[in-house]
C-alpha cells in the first residue's frame, strides 16, 4: 500500500492561482458557477490577502505537492457578534473519501474556537457529503440564514456553538 503525502498548511501568496482554480472547478462541478455563490467573490483571485487578519485564516491541503483543496475561517459579514464563518471549504474529486475534508474541518474549528463563540456556514443541498460532515461535527441545521450574505444561491445553513 502506498502512503500519500498529505500536508495541510496556511495559505501563501504563491498559492493564489492554484486554490482559485480548485474552488472554481468544484463550484462548476456542483452547478454553483453563477451569481449568488462564491464564484463571484472578489477574493478568489487573492485568497492570501483575504485572510491576513488575526481572526482569519485559510489553509490549503497538498497531496503529493499539488493543492487539492482548502478551508477558511473569517468573521461573518455583515458582523454577528462572536460569530465566524467557515468559508470556501472545497476539495477536488480525486482528494475526497481520504479523510482530508475531516482534517481540514478539524483544523478550522480548532482555530475558530479560540477566536469566536460560534461558527456559521452556508452551502448547497447537492453537496451532500459536506452536509453530513458538518452534522458529524455538531453543526445544527438552520431553516434560514442568520443574516443576508452575498451568497443568496445557498440553500443550506448551519451553526455550531463552541
N, C-alpha and C positions, 0 to 999 in steps of 0.2 A: 504494500500500500504506500502510495506517495503522499507525503505531507506537504500541503500548500503553505507557502509563506504568506501570512496574512498580517498586515500592520495597520493599526488604527492610530492616526496622529492628527495633530492640529493642522489646519489648512495653512499653506504657504502661498505667497503671491504667484509662484510658478505653477500652482495647481488650478488656477482660474479657468483656463480653457478646457482642461480635461473634465473638471467637475461640472462645468456648464454643459458640456456635451452629454455627460451622463444624465443630468437632470432632464434636459430636453428630450433625450432618447426615451427615457422612462415615461415622461409625460405624454409623448406621442403614442407610446405603446398602449396607454390607458385612455386615449381619446381626450386628453387634457391639454392639447397643444392649441389652445384658443383663449380668447378673453375670459376672465373670471377665474383663472388658475395661475399658478406660479410661473407659467410660460412667459408672461409679460412682465415679471418682476425685474426692475432695472438692475438689481444687484446680481442677477445671474451672470453677468459678464465680469464682475469683480467681487466674487464671494469673499475673498480675503478681507477686503476693505469693509464689507458689510458686517463683519464680526470682530471688530477691533476693540469694542468697549469691554470693560472689565466684567460686566454681567452678561456678555455674549460670547459664544464660542461656536466654531464649526470644525468638525472632524471629517477627514476623508479616510477611506479604507482602501488599502492597496492589496491586491492579490498578485503575487509574483511580479511586483513592481508596477502594476497597472492600476490606476484609480478606477474603482468599480462602483463607488457609492460614497455616501456621506450623510451627515445629520447635523443640525444646528439647534442651538438654544439662544433665544434673544427675548427682550421684553416684548410683551404683547402690545401691538399698536392697532388702534389707539390704546393708551395705557389703561390697564386694570390693575389697581394696587396689588403688589405682591405676586403678580402672575406673569409667567414666561410663556413662550410658545415654542413647542417642538416644531422645527421648520426643516423643510427640504430634506426629508429622510427618503432617499431613493437608492436602490441597488439595481445594477444591470441584471438581466435574467440569468446569466451564467454564474452569478455570485449568490443566488438565492438558494435556500434549503441547505446552507452550510453553517447556520448559526451566526452569521455575520450581522444580520439585522438585529438580533437579540443583543449581541455585543455592542453594537452602535447605540441601541436604546439605553442599555445599562450605563454606558459612558456618559451619555447626555443627561440622564436622570441623576446620576451621582453629582455632576456639576450643578445642575439646576437646583437641587435641594439645598445647596449651600448659599444660594442667592435669592431664592424665591419661596413662596408658601404653597404655590400650586402651579401646575403645568397644563396648558391648553393646547389642543391641536385640531386642525381641520384636515379632512381628507375626502376621498370619494368612495362610494359604496363598492365599486368594482375592484378596489384594492383590498380584496377580502383577507388575504394573508396578513396585511398590515393591521387591519382592524382586529383580527384575532390576537396578534402580538400585543397590541395596546391593551386589550382586555386582560390578557395574561398578566400584565404588569399593573393591574388595578386602575386603569383608566376607566372612568364611568362614561357611558354614552349619554349625550345630551340630545334633547329634541330639537334644539335650535342653537345657533351660535350665541356666545355670551355677549358679543359685540359685532357690529358690522365691520368686516375687514374687506380688503381688496380682492379676496378670493371668493367671490359670490357664486362660483360654479361648484364649490364643495357642497356635499350633501350629507356628510357625517362629521360630528363634532364630539370631542372627548375632553374630559378634565380629570386631573389626578391631584389630590391633596398630598402634601408631604407631612 
